[in-house]
Amino acid sequence: MGSDLVDKSCVPCRGGIPPLSEAQAQALLQQIPEWSLGDGGRRLSRRFDFPDFRRAMEFVCRVGELAEAEGHHPDIHFGWGWVEIVWYTHKIGGLHDNDFIMAAKTGRLF
C-alpha cells in the first residue's frame, strides 16, 4: 500500500500555497490506511509499537535519517516500546502531498 507514494520524493514547499482540504487528505489517506487524520484534517499521525525502548529509539533514528534525506521533518514522540510520528507541513499549517509521501516511506521503514 502506498507504493506510488513511496516511489516519490518530496518537493520543497516554500509556503504561500493552501494546505490540502480535508477531502483531499481523506482521498490520499486511502493509500496509507494505518495512518489517521487529526486536527481537522491538518495532521497525519500513526503509532508504532516495539518490544522495547532500544528498538523504538532505533526506529526514531531511521525516521530522522529519512527526514534529513528528504528535507521534510515530522514531530516525533516516543517512549518505552512506542513511537508516534506526526506529519504536517509547518510552512502552510496543514497537509501537503509531501506528508503523505513521508508517511508511506515511514511505514515502509517499520
HELIX and SHEET records of a PDB file:
HELIX    1   1 SER A    3  VAL A    6  1                                   4    
HELIX    2   2 GLU A   22  LEU A   29  1                                   8    
HELIX    3   3 PHE A   53  GLU A   70  1                                  18    
HELIX    4   4 HIS A   90  ILE A   92  5                                   3    
HELIX    5   5 ASP A   97  LEU A  109  1                                  13    
SHEET    1   A 4 SER A  36  GLY A  38  0                                        
SHEET    2   A 4 ARG A  43  ASP A  49 -1                                        
SHEET    3   A 4 TRP A  82  TRP A  87 -1                                        
SHEET    4   A 4 ASP A  75  GLY A  79 -1                                        
END                                                                             
